[in-house]
Amino acid sequence: MATPNPRGRLALIVFLCQLALMVHTLPLQADETKTDSNQAEITAPAEGARDGMVGIASYYAKRYNGRRTNSGVRYNPEKLTAAHQDLPHGTRVKVINLANDKEVVVTVNDRCRKRSRPFIDLSRAAARELGFLGKGVARVRIIVLADGTQESS
């Protein structure tokens, strides 16, 4: 009886391992694709790009006063600044509180953690102007402004 070719046997083992890995990771790849499409549906503006996107706003805790933001600037609770998960630093954003229609224009200078729905973290001054400083969170509309413009309503 002849012994099997060692190279052929090794090639067969490698092939079977790769096949098993593909079959094993297939459900993970399907979940990843499903999550990406769901996120696109959630973050897409409901009525068009000009109307912005509806999301949740909160404000920085007092313990962050004076700490460096992601952009390197120190956080000042009296300035109109914000943290956002995707928008580039320096982007000006109009935030409208949907409960009372108050609005404020803030500059993004920090990052916040990724979330499944639109979210913005505001400075305490911005939260005060929007009227939810004592409440913690508010439902808002987030509108990205073109460079150097302030939309008027």
C-alpha positions in Angstrom: 0.0 0.0 0.0 1.4 3.4 -1.0 1.6 6.3 1.5 -0.3 9.4 0.5 1.6 12.4 -0.8 2.4 14.7 2.2 2.0 17.8 0.1 -1.3 16.8 -1.2 -2.5 16.0 2.3 -1.3 19.4 3.6 -3.0 21.2 0.8 -6.3 19.3 1.5 -6.1 20.2 5.2 -5.5 23.9 4.4 -8.4 23.9 1.9 -10.8 22.3 4.5 -9.7 24.8 7.2 -10.3 27.8 4.9 -13.7 26.4 3.9 -14.6 25.9 7.6 -13.6 29.5 8.4 -15.7 30.9 5.5 -18.7 28.9 6.7 -18.1 29.9 10.3 -17.9 33.6 9.6 -20.7 33.9 7.1 -23.4 34.8 9.8 -21.0 37.5 11.1 -20.7 39.1 7.7 -24.4 39.0 7.3 -25.0 40.8 10.6 -22.4 43.4 9.7 -24.1 44.2 6.4 -27.5 44.3 8.1 -26.2 46.7 10.8 -24.7 49.1 8.1 -27.9 49.3 6.2 -30.0 49.9 9.4 -27.6 52.7 10.4 -28.0 54.4 7.0 -31.8 54.3 7.5 -31.6 55.8 11.0 -29.1 58.6 10.2 -30.7 59.6 6.9 -32.7 62.8 7.2 -36.4 62.3 7.2 -37.4 65.1 5.0 -34.2 66.0 3.1 -30.7 67.3 3.7 -31.8 70.9 4.3 -34.1 69.8 7.1 -31.3 68.0 9.0 -31.8 65.0 11.1 -33.7 64.4 14.3 -31.8 63.1 17.2 -30.9 63.4 20.9 -28.8 66.1 22.6 -27.2 66.1 26.0 -24.7 68.3 27.6 -21.2 67.9 29.2 -20.9 67.1 32.9 -19.2 69.7 35.1 -16.2 67.4 35.6 -15.1 68.1 32.0 -14.6 71.8 32.6 -11.0 72.7 31.5 -10.2 69.3 30.0 -8.8 69.0 26.5 -11.3 68.1 23.8 -10.4 65.8 20.9 -9.4 68.8 18.8 -6.9 69.9 21.5 -8.9 72.9 22.7 -9.8 73.1 26.4 -13.5 72.7 27.0 -15.1 75.9 28.2 -18.7 75.5 29.4 -19.6 79.1 28.5 -18.7 78.7 24.8 -21.2 77.4 22.2 -19.4 74.1 21.3 -20.4 70.5 20.7 -19.2 67.0 20.3 -20.4 64.8 17.5 -19.5 61.3 16.4 -19.0 61.9 12.6 -18.9 65.6 11.8 -15.4 67.1 11.2 -13.9 69.6 13.8 -14.8 73.2 13.0 -18.2 72.3 11.4 -20.9 74.8 12.4 -24.2 73.1 13.3 -27.7 74.6 14.0 -29.4 72.7 16.8 -33.2 73.2 17.3 -34.9 71.9 20.4 -38.1 70.3 19.2 -40.0 70.8 22.5 -39.8 74.6 22.5 -38.3 75.6 19.1 -35.3 77.4 20.6 -32.2 77.2 18.5 -28.5 77.7 18.8 -25.5 77.5 16.4 -22.5 75.6 17.8 -19.1 74.6 16.5 -18.0 70.9 16.7 -14.7 70.6 18.5 -14.9 67.2 20.1 -15.9 63.6 19.5 -18.5 61.5 21.4 -18.9 57.8 21.3 -20.7 56.1 18.3 -24.4 55.7 18.8 -27.1 54.0 16.7 -29.1 57.3 16.2 -28.1 60.9 15.6 -26.6 62.4 18.8 -24.9 65.6 19.8 -23.2 66.5 23.1 -23.5 70.2 23.8 -21.7 72.7 26.0 -23.6 73.9 29.1 -24.1 77.3 27.5 -25.7 75.8 24.4 -28.0 73.6 26.6 -29.0 76.6 28.6 -29.9 78.5 25.4 -31.9 75.5 24.2 -33.8 75.4 27.5 -32.9 71.8 28.7 -30.0 72.4 31.1 -31.7 70.9 34.1 -33.4 68.1 32.2 -30.3 66.2 30.9 -31.4 65.3 27.3 -33.7 66.8 24.7 -35.0 65.8 21.2 -33.4 68.1 18.7 -33.0 68.7 15.0 -29.4 68.8 13.9 -28.7 70.9 10.7 -25.2 71.2 9.3 -24.6 74.7 8.1 -22.5 75.6 5.0 -19.1 77.2 5.8 -19.5 80.7 7.3 -23.3 80.9 7.1 -26.0 81.2 9.7 -29.4 80.1 8.5 -32.2 82.4 9.4 -35.7 81.2 10.1 
